[in-house]
Amino acid sequence: MHGLDVSIVVIYLAGLVWLGWKLGRNNKSQKDYFIGGRSVATLPIALSIAATTVSANGFIGGTGWGYESGLIAFMLNYSIPLVMIVTLSVFLPFFYNLDVTSIYEYIELRLGGWSRMLAVIGFTASNLIQVGSFLFIPSLIITTFTGWSLFAVVPLVVLISIVYTLLGGIKAVIWTDAVQMVVLWGGLAVSFFIILSELQLDFMESYHTAEAAGKLDSLDFSLDFKLENGGWAALIGGGFLWLKYYAADQTQTQRMFAAKSIQEVKKSLCFSGVIMNVTYFAFMIIGVLLFISFDGQSFRNSNEVMIEFIAGQIPVGILGLIIAGVFAAAMSSIDSVLNSVTTVFVKDVYEKFFTREEAGLKVSMTFTVVFGLLLIGFTLLAFAGTTASILEVVGSYLSYFSGPMLALFFLGMFTTRGHDYGAASGFIVGIVITTWSASLDIVNWLWNYPIGFISSFAVGYVISCFLPPSSKTRYTVAGQIKALKRENHVEDEEGYSILPGTFDRYSWFLLGFFVLQNAVLLFLQFL
């Protein structure tokens, strides 16, 4: 790297650290550190929700997946607008009304301690996998441009991330995510411009070249259950994937709890759903354009497609900005997950088993350091040798936990029979069945999500029917709606409905966006 590029990266990262310190310096309590006192505005929350999902994985792994598979890779995100409708209409109002810090606190309120601990274990395992991938991508970039060993780079990035996270708290996490999302868009715009300039092809020429290579085919609703990102797998399997991620995962709900009101939560989710899919679609288009630019060249590792382009085509100065953007994306995602994992450990483990009072700020920060250090070994073991798209690898790993975890929430929120022992048993059986099903290799990995959910929910419900009925039905969705109506408390201070299940203008907007999304995919496939 040229000295100018190195200077840009260092200055930019220092600026993010300074921003984290400035926004987090007024944190006085655990609540400030974890949910920002419910005072964060809509737009930064929306950008933060999208940015955590996109991160460096989308910029590098998503582009590589688009290079290899074309627009069918976008189908991983196909169901997000529909999932957002369910999330903002039902799940988030329900959790927001409970005024909890960790959503796994709810699991014990409704089901019991066994279910809560299993949910915490599943959350911690899945997020170590996820945040490990966030760490792997920037480390891969550093090794490419510096020649340093991955075993030296990973600890370095982790230590920087720990410092940044400790300075922040959730407000700093959200605002720095918003900044890195804007920087990432700048990197996308520059990449588009440079690729199109190199190709010297007009739209129709580029279209016909991509069409001939089969890169624009996305909507395939055949009954081939092994088809990569097939339409039914994307709609059903992807639906369960994203519902767990947005509605029943502390990493995302913690940002939403930081909003000022339920209306702000819904607005943030609505915006983030659009931002997420538009950005991800742009990654896929860049991947397709790079396929044309590289004339279909084979790569040892699909994650290296974008790195090769950055190394060979981006001029001095702009290269520093793009690499800074990738680092910002990765580190913002790392601190986000670390903050959420720390929240869950403090609220669901430390305060439950080791102390009966609220943990102090220093204790919370100490656990952040511990979890950060755990990432080093895990990342090197899990991702150092992968040759597939990092997005595909991460998604397949997470599929073993996600369906059973979502089933816990459904048993608690939507049934009156759900019982702690039944739900816990269903969770364990669901993981076993999902793992066994995946080993048979008879369906695409996206089907692991509904398989895990259905098996966990069915087993959990049947066993619960043989156990004493629960007396905690006020913690179901129906119970909360009934209680709010009985108390004549169906609206907030601004006159906005707080009832779970309200289908409002944000839901209609997302439904319209889903229709538009299908129209664009059909247009590109059949033009």
Wavefront OBJ file of the C-alpha trace (Angstrom):
o trace
v 0.000 0.000 0.000
v 1.128 3.529 -0.756
v 1.930 5.780 2.191
v -1.062 7.985 1.373
v -3.436 5.008 1.582
v -1.944 3.917 4.902
v -2.344 7.451 6.281
v -5.991 7.577 5.202
v -6.739 4.238 6.897
v -5.019 5.266 10.139
v -6.709 8.692 10.258
v -10.129 7.211 9.504
v -9.870 4.513 12.165
v -8.607 7.067 14.675
v -11.619 9.210 13.833
v -13.970 6.317 14.569
v -12.260 5.689 17.894
v -12.585 9.386 18.746
v -16.285 9.327 17.807
v -16.799 6.264 19.992
v -15.124 8.007 22.930
v -17.117 11.213 22.448
v -20.485 9.472 22.259
v -19.736 7.044 25.078
v -18.073 9.366 27.578
v -21.384 10.212 29.275
v -22.293 6.581 29.947
v -22.922 6.345 33.665
v -24.905 3.149 34.049
v -25.427 -0.275 32.569
v -28.601 0.928 30.863
v -26.690 3.748 29.147
v -24.041 1.282 27.965
v -26.467 -1.358 26.685
v -29.535 0.505 25.325
v -28.529 4.168 25.344
v -31.310 5.229 27.690
v -33.814 4.763 24.825
v -32.833 8.085 23.281
v -31.336 7.285 19.861
v -32.912 8.721 16.688
v -34.501 6.743 13.840
v -32.059 7.120 10.951
v -28.862 6.015 12.747
v -30.698 2.969 14.147
v -31.915 2.067 10.647
v -28.430 2.444 9.199
v -26.935 0.489 12.094
v -29.336 -2.439 11.678
v -28.509 -2.622 7.965
v -24.778 -2.058 8.466
v -24.360 -4.899 10.964
v -25.914 -7.328 8.507
v -23.983 -5.990 5.505
v -20.577 -5.383 7.131
v -17.396 -6.334 5.319
v -18.908 -9.762 4.597
v -21.302 -8.276 2.072
v -18.706 -6.060 0.435
v -16.251 -8.929 -0.033
v -18.169 -12.191 0.413
v -21.378 -10.956 -1.205
v -19.537 -9.675 -4.253
v -17.676 -12.979 -4.553
v -20.918 -14.924 -4.293
v -22.445 -12.703 -6.998
v -19.375 -13.370 -9.167
v -19.765 -17.138 -8.795
v -23.555 -17.525 -8.833
v -25.007 -14.298 -10.252
v -28.208 -12.673 -9.018
v -29.525 -15.916 -7.549
v -27.194 -15.112 -4.631
v -29.448 -12.110 -3.910
v -32.259 -14.547 -3.120
v -30.706 -15.064 0.300
v -32.251 -11.655 1.119
v -35.438 -12.196 -0.872
v -37.787 -12.568 2.111
v -36.408 -9.694 4.214
v -39.258 -7.200 3.453
v -41.871 -9.786 4.495
v -39.907 -10.712 7.610
v -39.626 -7.031 8.530
v -43.427 -6.735 8.351
v -43.857 -9.558 10.869
v -41.056 -8.193 13.056
v -42.218 -4.588 13.267
v -45.895 -5.545 13.530
v -45.705 -8.264 16.184
v -42.341 -9.042 17.777
v -40.828 -5.632 18.448
v -43.941 -3.964 19.925
v -44.325 -7.022 22.149
v -40.728 -6.891 23.452
v -40.647 -3.099 23.652
v -43.747 -3.093 25.894
v -42.048 -5.553 28.264
v -39.202 -3.050 28.871
v -36.504 -5.738 29.025
v -32.795 -5.219 28.279
v -32.154 -8.767 27.029
v -34.892 -10.574 25.113
v -33.790 -13.796 26.808
v -35.039 -12.337 30.079
v -38.455 -12.788 28.476
v -37.846 -16.497 27.883
v -37.555 -17.063 31.633
v -40.522 -14.803 32.408
v -42.711 -16.898 30.126
v -41.142 -20.382 30.044
v -38.424 -20.787 32.653
v -34.732 -20.997 33.474
v -33.800 -24.054 31.391
v -35.156 -22.551 28.195
v -33.469 -19.245 28.937
v -30.056 -20.829 29.416
v -30.340 -22.851 26.212
v -31.313 -19.685 24.334
v -28.289 -17.883 25.788
v -25.968 -20.749 24.793
v -27.416 -20.794 21.270
v -27.121 -17.023 20.969
v -23.515 -16.972 22.193
v -22.434 -19.810 19.888
v -24.129 -18.369 16.810
v -22.778 -14.877 17.420
v -19.225 -16.082 17.976
v -19.529 -17.668 14.534
v -20.958 -14.477 13.082
v -18.548 -12.024 14.640
v -15.677 -14.340 13.763
v -16.590 -13.921 10.113
v -16.665 -10.135 10.556
v -13.116 -10.391 11.858
v -11.878 -12.758 9.153
v -12.670 -10.523 6.163
v -10.626 -7.418 7.136
v -7.818 -9.680 8.322
v -7.793 -11.311 4.891
v -7.520 -7.867 3.297
v -4.607 -6.827 5.520
v -2.684 -10.002 4.717
v -3.246 -9.367 1.007
v -1.928 -5.812 1.055
v 0.813 -6.172 3.678
v 1.962 -9.786 3.417
v 1.614 -10.233 7.181
v 0.528 -13.600 8.555
v -3.147 -14.122 9.385
v -1.986 -15.318 12.817
v -0.521 -11.872 13.482
v -3.289 -9.833 11.883
v -6.271 -11.406 13.686
v -5.026 -10.553 17.218
v -4.215 -7.016 16.042
v -7.716 -6.386 14.684
v -9.305 -7.905 17.797
v -7.359 -5.637 20.128
v -8.337 -2.551 18.136
v -11.969 -3.688 18.200
v -11.907 -4.249 21.951
v -10.569 -0.756 22.614
v -13.165 0.758 20.278
v -16.001 -1.185 21.900
v -14.973 -0.262 25.431
v -14.955 3.421 24.555
v -18.442 3.303 23.111
v -21.553 1.652 24.393
v -24.639 1.198 22.230
v -24.928 4.883 21.218
v -21.404 4.887 19.840
v -22.022 1.529 18.181
v -25.121 2.824 16.396
v -23.625 6.131 15.244
v -20.359 4.626 14.032
v -22.366 1.990 12.156
v -24.255 4.823 10.472
v -20.979 6.506 9.479
v -19.498 3.309 8.059
v -22.666 2.621 6.055
v -22.287 5.973 4.298
v -18.594 5.243 3.663
v -19.517 1.816 2.293
v -21.949 3.389 -0.170
v -19.131 5.659 -1.298
v -16.974 2.598 -1.906
v -19.775 0.994 -3.909
v -20.220 4.101 -6.062
v -16.483 4.306 -6.799
v -16.387 0.589 -7.626
v -19.308 0.915 -10.064
v -17.682 3.858 -11.813
v -14.285 2.177 -12.186
v -15.700 -1.164 -13.368
v -17.950 0.450 -15.979
v -15.075 2.629 -17.167
v -12.874 -0.446 -17.604
v -15.571 -2.435 -19.402
v -16.367 0.292 -21.941
v -19.702 -1.417 -22.580
v -23.146 0.138 -22.619
v -26.053 -1.219 -20.559
v -27.445 -3.586 -23.206
v -24.026 -5.026 -24.067
v -23.317 -5.691 -20.393
v -26.807 -7.144 -19.972
v -26.490 -9.600 -22.869
v -23.041 -10.729 -21.721
v -24.314 -11.401 -18.193
v -27.483 -13.042 -19.526
v -25.501 -15.399 -21.758
v -23.503 -16.498 -18.708
v -26.715 -17.125 -16.729
v -25.833 -14.498 -14.128
v -29.197 -12.687 -14.208
v -31.448 -15.663 -13.405
v -32.752 -15.350 -9.871
v -36.390 -16.440 -9.555
v -36.550 -20.228 -9.775
v -39.536 -21.781 -7.979
v -38.882 -25.337 -9.124
v -39.204 -28.154 -6.587
v -35.483 -28.907 -6.567
v -34.776 -28.781 -2.833
v -31.013 -28.844 -3.374
v -31.069 -25.764 -5.618
v -28.861 -22.976 -4.292
v -31.142 -20.126 -3.153
v -34.131 -21.567 -5.014
v -37.311 -19.525 -4.772
v -39.028 -21.739 -2.186
v -35.853 -22.096 -0.117
v -35.379 -18.317 -0.205
v -38.999 -17.595 0.716
v -39.479 -20.239 3.407
v -35.976 -21.115 4.572
v -34.775 -17.542 4.222
v -37.918 -16.368 5.989
v -37.086 -18.405 9.085
v -33.427 -17.344 8.865
v -34.194 -13.625 8.868
v -37.109 -13.855 11.319
v -34.796 -15.354 13.889
v -32.131 -12.738 13.093
v -34.345 -9.644 13.260
v -37.074 -10.698 15.696
v -35.388 -13.076 18.134
v -31.722 -12.088 18.306
v -30.291 -9.668 20.843
v -27.826 -8.214 18.325
v -30.661 -6.548 16.412
v -33.324 -6.065 19.069
v -30.860 -4.229 21.321
v -30.642 -1.423 18.746
v -34.403 -1.259 18.549
v -34.713 -1.040 22.323
v -32.546 2.104 22.101
v -35.248 3.930 20.089
v -37.385 6.640 21.661
v -40.761 4.982 20.971
v -42.472 2.070 19.203
v -43.137 4.319 16.217
v -39.410 5.063 15.987
v -38.704 1.313 16.195
v -41.050 0.599 13.291
v -39.704 3.454 11.213
v -36.129 2.254 11.793
v -36.983 -1.314 10.789
v -38.813 -0.137 7.692
v -35.882 1.975 6.505
v -33.299 -0.673 7.354
v -35.142 -3.337 5.338
v -35.016 -1.170 2.223
v -31.403 -0.078 2.821
v -30.289 -3.653 3.432
v -31.744 -5.127 0.252
v -30.763 -2.247 -2.036
v -27.180 -2.402 -0.743
v -27.001 -6.178 -1.035
v -28.415 -6.040 -4.568
v -25.656 -3.555 -5.429
v -23.072 -6.085 -4.178
v -24.535 -8.715 -6.496
v -24.508 -6.365 -9.491
v -20.851 -5.512 -8.816
v -20.094 -9.240 -8.666
v -21.770 -9.768 -12.051
v -19.903 -6.809 -13.580
v -16.622 -8.149 -12.225
v -17.405 -11.510 -13.831
v -17.603 -9.690 -17.161
v -14.528 -7.592 -16.391
v -12.407 -10.623 -15.423
v -13.867 -12.613 -18.345
v -15.064 -15.380 -16.038
v -11.618 -16.000 -14.542
v -11.499 -18.724 -11.881
v -10.418 -17.798 -8.343
v -9.087 -20.140 -5.682
v -11.335 -18.421 -3.161
v -14.486 -16.499 -4.069
v -13.729 -14.065 -1.247
v -10.689 -12.951 -3.231
v -12.655 -11.583 -6.220
v -13.231 -8.122 -4.749
v -9.803 -8.063 -3.143
v -8.210 -8.727 -6.540
v -10.209 -5.878 -8.047
v -9.241 -3.490 -5.247
v -5.569 -4.397 -5.563
v -5.435 -4.049 -9.332
v -7.896 -1.337 -10.315
v -8.296 1.191 -7.493
v -5.937 4.219 -7.675
v -3.814 5.547 -4.799
v -5.871 7.570 -2.330
v -9.174 5.973 -3.325
v -7.710 2.612 -2.311
v -7.140 3.940 1.202
v -10.726 5.159 1.434
v -12.178 1.830 0.295
v -10.006 -0.201 2.664
v -10.892 2.203 5.473
v -14.554 1.626 4.654
v -14.128 -2.144 4.808
v -12.325 -1.853 8.148
v -15.018 0.454 9.491
v -17.734 -1.971 8.398
v -15.986 -4.922 9.998
v -15.060 -3.213 13.263
v -18.487 -1.643 13.705
v -20.046 -5.080 13.301
v -17.571 -6.595 15.739
v -18.321 -4.039 18.453
v -22.049 -4.429 17.848
v -22.007 -8.164 18.425
v -19.582 -7.875 21.340
v -21.876 -5.344 22.994
v -24.873 -7.652 22.551
v -23.059 -10.795 23.725
v -21.881 -8.884 26.790
v -25.432 -7.700 27.461
v -26.780 -11.236 27.328
v -24.012 -12.651 29.522
v -24.391 -9.909 32.132
v -28.199 -9.970 32.256
v -28.826 -13.677 31.695
v -25.848 -15.312 33.392
v -23.885 -12.998 35.710
v -26.832 -11.225 37.345
v -28.833 -14.463 37.522
v -26.211 -16.771 39.048
v -23.500 -14.578 40.582
v -25.257 -11.480 41.891
v -28.811 -10.444 42.559
v -28.299 -6.794 41.716
v -27.557 -4.835 38.576
v -23.947 -5.225 37.477
v -21.841 -2.096 37.265
v -20.390 -0.538 34.146
v -16.873 -1.847 34.854
v -18.119 -5.431 35.117
v -19.893 -5.103 31.759
v -16.752 -3.722 30.135
v -14.624 -6.540 31.590
v -16.804 -9.171 29.968
v -16.510 -7.303 26.662
v -12.724 -7.787 26.841
v -13.094 -11.504 27.649
v -15.414 -12.190 24.727
v -13.208 -10.164 22.417
v -10.201 -12.308 23.261
v -12.168 -15.500 22.595
v -12.591 -14.412 18.986
v -8.917 -14.809 18.144
v -8.708 -18.593 18.391
v -12.214 -19.181 17.073
v -11.708 -17.096 13.931
v -8.442 -18.776 13.038
v -9.934 -22.238 13.548
v -13.256 -21.656 11.801
v -12.476 -19.523 8.771
v -8.759 -19.556 7.940
v -9.046 -22.296 5.313
v -12.448 -21.623 3.760
v -12.682 -21.396 -0.031
v -16.428 -20.752 -0.227
v -18.168 -17.415 0.106
v -17.936 -16.328 3.730
v -21.689 -15.538 3.666
v -22.543 -19.095 2.661
v -20.215 -20.599 5.269
v -21.631 -18.457 8.075
v -25.238 -19.097 7.030
v -24.769 -22.855 7.020
v -23.135 -22.808 10.482
v -25.906 -20.678 11.958
v -28.655 -22.882 10.531
v -28.152 -25.529 13.234
v -29.138 -23.147 16.064
v -31.508 -20.643 14.519
v -34.625 -22.754 13.926
v -34.697 -24.184 17.472
v -34.058 -20.740 18.983
v -36.960 -19.212 17.057
v -39.176 -22.098 18.203
v -38.558 -21.143 21.845
v -40.027 -17.698 21.226
v -43.007 -19.076 19.284
v -43.796 -21.543 22.056
v -43.715 -18.721 24.579
v -45.431 -15.970 22.604
v -48.103 -17.815 20.648
v -49.145 -20.818 22.772
v -50.612 -21.095 26.234
v -49.354 -24.653 26.689
v -45.648 -23.863 26.277
v -43.720 -25.216 29.287
v -40.077 -24.825 30.300
v -39.174 -28.534 30.171
v -41.104 -29.077 26.955
v -39.526 -26.092 25.188
v -36.029 -27.040 26.378
v -36.481 -30.620 25.196
v -37.749 -29.423 21.837
v -34.733 -27.124 21.487
v -32.256 -29.986 21.974
v -34.156 -32.390 19.715
v -34.388 -29.697 17.034
v -30.620 -29.198 16.939
v -30.065 -32.971 16.711
v -32.583 -33.362 13.871
v -31.196 -30.351 11.989
v -27.631 -31.631 12.278
v -28.678 -35.111 11.145
v -30.700 -33.726 8.230
v -27.790 -31.543 7.114
v -25.435 -34.546 7.172
v -27.669 -36.327 4.644
v -27.048 -33.517 2.128
v -30.445 -33.938 0.479
v -31.615 -30.315 0.719
v -30.020 -26.882 0.414
v -28.737 -25.497 3.736
v -31.492 -22.849 3.843
v -34.001 -25.636 4.561
v -32.182 -26.341 7.831
v -33.940 -23.326 9.348
v -37.573 -24.506 8.924
v -36.544 -28.104 9.683
v -35.056 -27.008 12.996
v -38.011 -24.759 13.797
v -40.752 -27.265 12.991
v -39.095 -30.166 14.812
v -38.343 -28.042 17.905
v -41.794 -26.471 18.023
v -43.631 -29.784 17.489
v -41.638 -31.713 20.084
v -41.762 -28.816 22.541
v -45.519 -28.393 22.216
v -46.338 -32.105 22.468
v -44.203 -32.577 25.588
v -45.683 -29.394 27.118
v -49.174 -30.841 26.724
v -48.236 -33.612 29.191
v -46.945 -31.108 31.755
v -48.894 -28.802 34.116
v -50.477 -25.807 32.312
v -48.534 -22.553 32.545
v -49.806 -19.729 34.734
v -47.753 -17.124 32.808
v -50.065 -16.635 29.846
v -50.022 -12.862 30.405
v -46.606 -13.043 28.707
v -48.095 -14.334 25.455
v -48.944 -11.972 22.592
v -52.662 -12.547 23.154
v -52.205 -12.016 26.889
v -50.365 -8.717 26.388
v -53.007 -7.423 23.969
v -55.762 -8.375 26.419
v -53.974 -6.680 29.324
v -53.312 -3.465 27.362
v -56.951 -3.253 26.294
v -58.152 -3.958 29.816
v -55.944 -1.124 31.110
v -57.083 1.099 28.232
v -53.418 1.566 27.323
v -53.399 0.824 23.591
v -51.578 3.981 22.461
v -48.413 5.792 23.498
v -48.174 9.448 24.503
v -48.107 10.492 20.838
v -51.302 8.588 20.033
v -49.537 5.736 18.185
v -50.771 2.140 18.620
v -48.532 -0.021 20.812
v -50.572 -3.193 20.318
v -48.693 -6.164 18.805
v -50.230 -7.192 15.492
v -51.015 -3.687 14.199
v -50.617 -3.567 10.382
v -49.831 0.071 9.666
v -48.312 2.259 6.947
v -44.824 0.888 7.565
v -46.071 -2.636 6.887
v -47.806 -1.503 3.689
v -44.650 0.282 2.550
v -42.556 -2.874 3.006
v -45.153 -4.941 1.169
v -44.974 -2.492 -1.728
v -41.171 -2.709 -1.668
v -41.396 -6.517 -1.859
v -43.573 -6.229 -4.970
v -41.120 -3.740 -6.521
v -38.216 -6.064 -5.690
v -39.923 -8.901 -7.591
v -40.621 -6.622 -10.550
v -36.923 -5.673 -10.819
v -35.792 -9.310 -10.630
v -38.349 -10.352 -13.264
v -37.320 -7.483 -15.524
v -33.636 -8.439 -15.410
v -34.385 -12.138 -15.866
v -36.794 -11.845 -18.776
v -35.895 -8.542 -20.484
l 1 2 3 4 5 6 7 8 9 10 11 12 13 14 15 16 17 18 19 20 21 22 23 24 25 26 27 28 29 30 31 32 33 34 35 36 37 38 39 40 41 42 43 44 45 46 47 48 49 50 51 52 53 54 55 56 57 58 59 60 61 62 63 64 65 66 67 68 69 70 71 72 73 74 75 76 77 78 79 80 81 82 83 84 85 86 87 88 89 90 91 92 93 94 95 96 97 98 99 100 101 102 103 104 105 106 107 108 109 110 111 112 113 114 115 116 117 118 119 120 121 122 123 124 125 126 127 128 129 130 131 132 133 134 135 136 137 138 139 140 141 142 143 144 145 146 147 148 149 150 151 152 153 154 155 156 157 158 159 160 161 162 163 164 165 166 167 168 169 170 171 172 173 174 175 176 177 178 179 180 181 182 183 184 185 186 187 188 189 190 191 192 193 194 195 196 197 198 199 200 201 202 203 204 205 206 207 208 209 210 211 212 213 214 215 216 217 218 219 220 221 222 223 224 225 226 227 228 229 230 231 232 233 234 235 236 237 238 239 240 241 242 243 244 245 246 247 248 249 250 251 252 253 254 255 256 257 258 259 260 261 262 263 264 265 266 267 268 269 270 271 272 273 274 275 276 277 278 279 280 281 282 283 284 285 286 287 288 289 290 291 292 293 294 295 296 297 298 299 300 301 302 303 304 305 306 307 308 309 310 311 312 313 314 315 316 317 318 319 320 321 322 323 324 325 326 327 328 329 330 331 332 333 334 335 336 337 338 339 340 341 342 343 344 345 346 347 348 349 350 351 352 353 354 355 356 357 358 359 360 361 362 363 364 365 366 367 368 369 370 371 372 373 374 375 376 377 378 379 380 381 382 383 384 385 386 387 388 389 390 391 392 393 394 395 396 397 398 399 400 401 402 403 404 405 406 407 408 409 410 411 412 413 414 415 416 417 418 419 420 421 422 423 424 425 426 427 428 429 430 431 432 433 434 435 436 437 438 439 440 441 442 443 444 445 446 447 448 449 450 451 452 453 454 455 456 457 458 459 460 461 462 463 464 465 466 467 468 469 470 471 472 473 474 475 476 477 478 479 480 481 482 483 484 485 486 487 488 489 490 491 492 493 494 495 496 497 498 499 500 501 502 503 504 505 506 507 508 509 510 511 512 513 514 515 516 517 518 519 520 521 522 523 524 525 526 527
